[in-house]
Amino acid sequence: RFAVKRAANVQAYAQADWHLRGADMVIEDYLRTQLTDIPPFDLNVLLKDMEPIVLPMDGGVLTIALRGGDDCFALGALANSSGRIQFRQLLETLGWDTLTAATITSQAADWIDADSQALPGGAEDYAYLDGNPGHRTANTAFTSVSELRALRGLDEAGYQRIRPFVCTRKGEGQSYLNVNALSPFHAPLLASVLTGA
C-alpha cells in the first residue's frame, strides 16, 4: 500500500511539474508576442490593471498573474553585500528584530553561495543535515521563492510575511525597483532601498 501511495504521489508531482512547465512556455510566448513593443510607462499601467490569465486543465484551472518583476526584491542580489544589506533592511522594515533579520539574511546568502564557509549567523550543509529529513544547501541561485521555507531561521508565518515582497530572476546582481510600478503596499521595499528611511 505504501509503494502504491508513493507512486501515486510521485506521478501527481510530476504531472504538476509538467503543467507548470507548459504554463511557463505559454507565458514566455505571450510576453514575446504581446508585450515586447509596449513603451515602459504603458507597460507599467497594463501590468497593474491586467486580469489574470486562466488556463483550463483537467480537474481545474491554472491562474497566472503577471507582474513586471521590478516591484520586488530579487533574491539573486543576496550574492553581493549591498543586496544582503537591502534584504536585511527589508526584513527589519517588515517587523523582524535586527539580530533575527541579520541571521535570516546570512542563512539565505549561505543557501546560494558555492562555498562551505558560513557567514556570521549563517548556516551551511552541516546545519541542515541533522534535520528530519536532512538536506544540503542549494549552493546555487534561488529558483523559487518557496525555497526560503528551507531556511532554519524562517518559519511559515515569516515566509508568508515576506513572500509578497521577494521574487527570483535569472542571474545575480542588484535588485532594482521601478518606482512607477510601486503602490503604497510596496513601501517596505522602497524603505529597504533607502536604508530604512
C-alpha positions as CSV (number, residue, x, y, z in Angstrom):
1,R,0.0,0.0,0.0
2,F,2.8,2.4,0.9
3,A,4.5,1.8,-2.5
4,V,1.2,2.4,-4.4
5,K,0.6,5.6,-2.4
6,R,4.2,6.8,-3.0
7,A,4.0,6.0,-6.8
8,A,0.7,8.0,-7.0
9,N,2.3,10.9,-5.2
10,V,5.3,10.9,-7.5
11,Q,3.0,10.8,-10.5
12,A,0.9,13.7,-9.1
13,Y,4.1,15.8,-8.5
14,A,5.4,15.0,-12.0
15,Q,2.1,16.0,-13.6
16,A,2.0,19.3,-11.6
17,D,5.6,20.0,-12.8
18,W,4.6,19.4,-16.4
19,H,1.6,21.7,-16.0
20,L,3.9,24.4,-14.6
21,R,6.4,24.0,-17.4
22,G,3.6,24.2,-20.0
23,A,2.3,27.4,-18.4
24,D,5.8,28.8,-18.4
25,M,6.1,28.2,-22.1
26,V,2.7,29.8,-22.8
27,I,3.6,32.9,-20.7
28,E,7.0,33.2,-22.4
29,D,5.3,33.1,-25.8
30,Y,2.7,35.6,-24.7
31,L,5.3,38.0,-23.4
32,R,7.3,37.7,-26.6
33,T,4.4,38.3,-28.9
34,Q,2.2,40.7,-27.0
35,L,4.3,42.8,-24.6
36,T,7.7,43.4,-26.3
37,D,6.8,46.6,-28.2
38,I,4.9,48.4,-25.5
39,P,6.5,51.6,-24.1
40,P,7.6,51.3,-20.5
41,F,5.0,53.7,-19.0
42,D,2.2,51.9,-20.8
43,L,3.6,48.6,-19.8
44,N,3.5,49.6,-16.1
45,V,-0.1,50.6,-16.4
46,L,-1.0,47.4,-18.3
47,L,0.6,45.1,-15.8
48,K,-1.1,46.9,-12.9
49,D,-4.5,46.5,-14.4
50,M,-4.1,43.2,-16.2
51,E,-6.6,40.4,-15.4
52,P,-5.0,37.1,-14.5
53,I,-4.5,34.6,-17.3
54,V,-6.6,31.4,-16.8
55,L,-5.6,28.2,-18.4
56,P,-8.0,25.3,-18.2
57,M,-6.7,21.9,-17.2
58,D,-8.1,18.5,-16.2
59,G,-9.8,18.9,-12.8
60,G,-9.5,22.7,-12.6
61,V,-7.7,25.7,-13.8
62,L,-4.2,27.3,-13.6
63,T,-4.4,31.0,-12.9
64,I,-1.4,33.2,-13.7
65,A,-1.0,36.8,-12.6
66,L,1.7,38.7,-14.5
67,R,3.8,41.4,-12.8
68,G,6.7,43.4,-14.0
69,G,9.3,41.8,-11.7
70,D,10.7,45.1,-10.8
71,D,8.4,45.6,-7.8
72,C,10.1,43.1,-5.6
73,F,13.5,42.2,-4.1
74,A,15.3,39.8,-6.4
75,L,16.8,37.0,-4.2
76,G,19.8,36.7,-6.5
77,A,21.0,40.0,-5.1
78,L,22.0,38.2,-1.9
79,A,25.1,37.2,-3.7
80,N,26.6,40.6,-3.0
81,S,27.0,42.6,0.2
82,S,24.8,45.5,-0.9
83,G,22.0,43.1,-1.7
84,R,22.4,41.5,1.7
85,I,22.1,44.9,3.4
86,Q,19.0,45.7,1.4
87,F,17.4,42.3,2.3
88,R,18.2,42.7,6.0
89,Q,16.7,46.2,5.9
90,L,13.5,44.8,4.2
91,L,13.2,42.2,7.0
92,E,13.6,44.9,9.7
93,T,11.0,47.1,7.9
94,L,8.6,44.1,7.9
95,G,9.0,43.7,11.7
96,W,11.9,41.4,12.4
97,D,14.4,42.5,15.1
98,T,17.9,43.4,13.9
99,L,19.5,40.1,15.1
100,T,16.9,37.8,13.5
101,A,16.9,39.8,10.3
102,A,20.7,39.5,10.1
103,T,20.5,35.7,10.8
104,I,17.9,35.1,8.1
105,T,19.9,37.2,5.7
106,S,23.1,35.3,6.3
107,Q,21.3,31.9,6.0
108,A,19.7,33.0,2.7
109,A,23.1,34.1,1.4
110,D,24.8,30.9,2.6
111,W,22.0,28.9,0.8
112,I,23.0,30.2,-2.6
113,D,26.8,30.6,-2.2
114,A,29.1,27.9,-3.5
115,D,31.4,27.7,-0.5
116,S,31.0,25.8,2.7
117,Q,32.1,28.7,4.9
118,A,29.1,30.1,6.9
119,L,28.6,33.8,7.3
120,P,28.2,35.1,10.8
121,G,24.8,33.8,11.9
122,G,24.5,31.8,8.7
123,A,24.1,28.1,8.0
124,E,25.8,25.7,5.6
125,D,25.2,22.0,4.9
126,Y,26.2,20.8,8.4
127,A,23.4,22.8,10.0
128,Y,20.7,21.2,7.7
129,L,22.0,17.6,7.7
130,D,20.8,16.9,11.2
131,G,17.2,17.8,10.2
132,N,14.3,15.4,9.6
133,P,14.8,14.8,6.8
134,G,18.3,16.1,6.4
135,H,19.3,18.0,3.3
136,R,22.0,20.2,2.0
137,T,22.1,23.9,0.9
138,A,21.4,24.6,-2.8
139,N,24.7,26.2,-3.5
140,T,23.1,27.9,-6.5
141,A,20.6,30.8,-7.0
142,F,17.1,30.5,-5.8
143,T,14.8,29.1,-8.5
144,S,11.7,29.7,-6.5
145,V,10.7,31.9,-3.6
146,S,9.4,28.9,-1.8
147,E,13.0,27.7,-1.2
148,L,13.1,30.3,1.6
149,R,11.0,27.8,3.6
150,A,14.0,25.6,3.9
151,L,16.0,28.2,5.9
152,R,16.3,27.4,9.6
153,G,15.6,30.9,10.8
154,L,12.3,31.4,8.8
155,D,9.1,29.8,9.9
156,E,5.9,29.6,7.8
157,A,4.4,32.8,9.3
158,G,7.6,34.6,8.5
159,Y,7.7,33.2,5.0
160,Q,4.1,34.4,4.3
161,R,5.0,37.8,5.6
162,I,8.0,38.3,3.2
163,R,6.6,36.3,0.3
164,P,4.8,39.3,-1.5
165,F,8.0,41.4,-1.5
166,V,10.5,38.9,-3.0
167,C,11.0,37.2,-6.3
168,T,13.5,35.2,-8.3
169,R,15.2,36.2,-11.5
170,K,17.8,34.7,-13.7
171,G,21.3,35.8,-12.9
172,E,22.7,37.7,-9.9
173,G,23.4,41.3,-9.2
174,Q,21.4,44.3,-8.0
175,S,17.7,44.2,-7.2
176,Y,16.2,47.2,-9.0
177,L,12.9,48.8,-8.3
178,N,10.7,50.6,-10.8
179,V,9.2,53.4,-8.7
180,N,6.5,53.8,-11.4
181,A,5.3,50.2,-10.7
182,L,5.1,50.6,-6.9
183,S,1.9,51.2,-4.8
184,P,1.6,52.1,-1.1
185,F,1.7,48.3,-0.5
186,H,5.4,48.3,-1.7
187,A,6.5,50.9,0.9
188,P,8.7,48.4,2.7
189,L,10.7,47.7,-0.5
190,L,11.3,51.4,-1.0
191,A,12.3,51.8,2.6
192,S,14.8,48.9,2.3
193,V,16.4,50.7,-0.7
194,L,16.5,53.9,1.3
195,T,18.2,52.1,4.3
196,G,15.0,52.3,6.4
197,A,14.1,55.9,5.8
